[in-house]
Amino acid sequence: MSTLPPVLHKPTLPVIGSPLFIISNPQLVIEQCKAGIVGSMPALNARPAAQLEDWLAEITETLAAWDRAHPEQPAAPFAINQIVHKSNDRLEHDMQVCAKYKVPIVITSLGAREDVNQAVHAWGGIVLHDVINNKFAHKAVEKGADGLIAVAAGAGGHAGTKSPFALVQEIRAWFDGPLALSGAIATGGGILAAQAMGADFAYIGSAFIATHEARAAEAYKQAIVDGTSDDIVYTNLFTGVHGNYLAPSIRAAGLDPEHLPESDPSKMNFGGGAAAKAWKDIWGCGQGIGAIQEVTSTADLVARLRREYQAARERLLRP
């Protein structure tokens, strides 16, 4: 594993809760951080844009109060996800708000931007950039990203097609910085497996949809509990970028999950316009949901992952 910057030594379980479009909110982020993992949310979840400042104030003030009350168990840091694709017309505004609150970790997606990386470094933060292949990993590091998130096959939302074994080994052949692995991880054993492959952190998203704090419809949460990897569809129809989605939500929209048309990648839209709103009830999800058996609190979910992680480590240490 790599040498980590100080901010990434703070989590007590090697997990980053991935930013969930629409679903992540301050309550989820705060509970993730209090439980000892990195909590995150997309800046674009705050609508209107002015709400982002209110949310960052709530997160920073609540976590500071937690640390004062629990010096023996300080909260893990939080992260804000920035979509740096040209379709995001809020990026400049959202970055200014992040600068004001000195967000410790910024997760960048859909394009590597040197100017964004420099801005984060100027206020003392670090940048983790998500990538789906080794080519994009090189570009991200060349443009100043501090760490990488390897988004492998089976991840929820915008996912790649590479095996996690192949993706991690190719990145680790040349990169010794912070590395998180995303792709169907929903158990403590999966967290340990990510580390065994060479990642520093497991990047977990879909499991947190089925928590009380998540801003998801109850039917969505129940679909996570009821579903398995057989219910996941990989398509670029809804945003122009390939991703994984729950088949029941596609059927509910009047579409056949097995016969979806291709979308024009040049029409990508992540700013909440008409194209995005047309698919607001399509539910993103990864292949790891077979491990999710109930809707529970974020604290209980992290506690379960922690128990499983420790048990997995103990099994490996047995003679």
SULNOR-V91686 format. One record per run of one state. SS is the DSSP state (A for helix, B for strand, O for the rest). FROM is the first residue (numbers start at 1). TO is the last residue. If there is no record, write none. Layout:
# SULNOR-V91686
ss: <SS;SS>
from: <FROM;FROM>
to: <TO;TO>
This chain:
# SULNOR-V91686
ss: <O;A;O;B;O;A;O;B;A;O;A;O;A;O;B;O;A;O;B;O;A;O;B;O;A;O;B;O;B;O;A;O;B;O;A;O;B;O;A;O;B;O;A;O;A;B;O;B;A;O;A;O;A;O;B;O;A;O;B;O;A;O>
from: <1;6;10;15;18;26;35;38;43;46;51;70;71;74;78;84;91;101;105;110;114;123;126;132;134;143;147;152;157;159;164;173;178;183;188;198;201;205;206;210;211;212;218;227;229;232;236;243;247;253;265;268;274;278;284;285;287;292;296;297;298;318>
to: <5;9;14;17;25;34;37;42;45;50;69;70;73;77;83;90;100;104;109;113;122;125;131;133;142;146;151;156;158;163;172;177;182;187;197;200;204;205;209;210;211;217;226;228;231;235;242;246;252;264;267;273;277;283;284;286;291;295;296;297;317;319>
